[in-house]
């Protein structure tokens, strides 16, 4: 999973707090931090990865590996269950395409 840098995390937390209590102070704070916030949000947008794409790529790589290195059915099930528990693949992902 990709981690946000500290500045981005702080900006998100601050923005969330400001938006929860709208008012004149919030508008002034947003006006001051807007350039940095916009820059950070644009960087996030550029570097963002769609989880669905990663899930599909991981399923394909896992399927390829399992075809090259066959494993017992129970081992495959345990592996997929563990990947789901760790949130590395989506809960709706079916068995790796073997």
C-alpha positions as CSV (number, residue, x, y, z in Angstrom):
1,X,0.0,0.0,0.0
2,X,1.3,3.4,-0.8
3,X,1.7,5.8,2.1
4,X,1.0,9.5,2.1
5,X,3.8,11.8,3.1
6,X,3.4,13.7,6.4
7,X,2.6,17.0,4.8
8,X,-0.2,15.4,2.8
9,X,-1.6,13.6,5.9
10,X,-1.5,16.8,7.9
11,X,-3.2,18.8,5.1
12,X,-6.0,16.2,4.9
13,X,-6.5,16.1,8.6
14,X,-6.5,19.9,8.8
15,X,-8.9,20.3,5.9
16,X,-11.2,17.7,7.4
17,X,-11.3,19.6,10.7
18,X,-11.9,22.9,8.9
19,X,-14.7,21.5,6.9
20,X,-16.4,20.0,9.9
21,X,-16.6,23.5,11.5
22,X,-17.3,25.9,8.6
23,X,-17.1,29.5,9.5
24,X,-15.1,32.7,8.9
25,X,-12.0,31.2,10.5
26,X,-12.2,28.1,8.3
27,X,-12.5,30.2,5.2
28,X,-9.4,32.3,6.2
29,X,-7.4,29.2,6.9
30,X,-8.4,27.6,3.6
31,X,-7.4,30.8,1.8
32,X,-4.0,30.7,3.4
33,X,-3.3,27.0,2.9
34,X,-5.0,26.6,-0.5
35,X,-1.9,26.9,-2.7
36,X,-0.1,24.1,-0.8
37,X,-3.2,22.0,-0.5
38,X,-3.9,22.3,-4.2
39,X,-0.3,21.3,-5.0
40,X,-0.4,18.3,-2.8
41,X,-3.8,17.2,-4.1
42,X,-2.5,17.4,-7.7
43,X,0.5,15.3,-6.7
44,X,-1.8,12.7,-5.2
45,X,-3.9,12.7,-8.3
46,X,-0.8,12.2,-10.5
47,X,0.6,9.4,-8.4
48,X,-2.7,7.7,-7.4
49,X,-3.2,4.1,-8.3
50,X,-6.6,2.6,-8.9
51,X,-6.9,-0.3,-6.5
52,X,-9.0,-2.2,-9.1
53,X,-6.0,-2.2,-11.5
54,X,-3.6,-3.4,-8.8
55,X,-6.1,-6.1,-7.8
56,X,-6.3,-7.3,-11.4
57,X,-2.5,-7.3,-11.8
58,X,-2.0,-9.1,-8.6
59,X,-4.6,-11.7,-9.5
60,X,-2.9,-12.2,-12.9
61,X,0.6,-12.5,-11.4
62,X,-0.7,-14.9,-8.7
63,X,-2.5,-17.0,-11.3
64,X,0.7,-17.2,-13.5
65,X,2.8,-18.1,-10.5
66,X,0.4,-20.9,-9.4
67,X,0.3,-22.3,-12.9
68,X,4.1,-22.5,-12.9
69,X,4.2,-23.8,-9.2
70,X,1.1,-25.8,-8.6
71,X,0.0,-25.9,-5.0
72,X,-2.6,-28.1,-3.2
73,X,-6.1,-26.6,-3.2
74,X,-6.0,-26.0,0.5
75,X,-2.8,-24.0,0.2
76,X,-4.2,-21.9,-2.6
77,X,-7.3,-21.2,-0.5
78,X,-5.3,-20.3,2.6
79,X,-3.1,-18.0,0.5
80,X,-6.0,-16.1,-1.0
81,X,-7.8,-15.9,2.4
82,X,-4.6,-14.4,3.9
83,X,-4.2,-11.9,1.1
84,X,-7.8,-10.8,1.6
85,X,-7.3,-10.5,5.4
86,X,-4.3,-8.3,4.8
87,X,-6.4,-6.2,2.3
88,X,-4.0,-7.0,-0.5
89,X,-6.8,-8.2,-2.7
90,X,-10.4,-7.4,-2.7
91,X,-12.8,-9.6,-0.8
92,X,-14.8,-10.2,-4.0
93,X,-11.7,-11.6,-5.8
94,X,-12.3,-15.1,-6.9
95,X,-9.6,-17.8,-7.0
96,X,-6.5,-16.8,-8.9
97,X,-6.9,-17.8,-12.5
98,X,-5.1,-21.1,-12.6
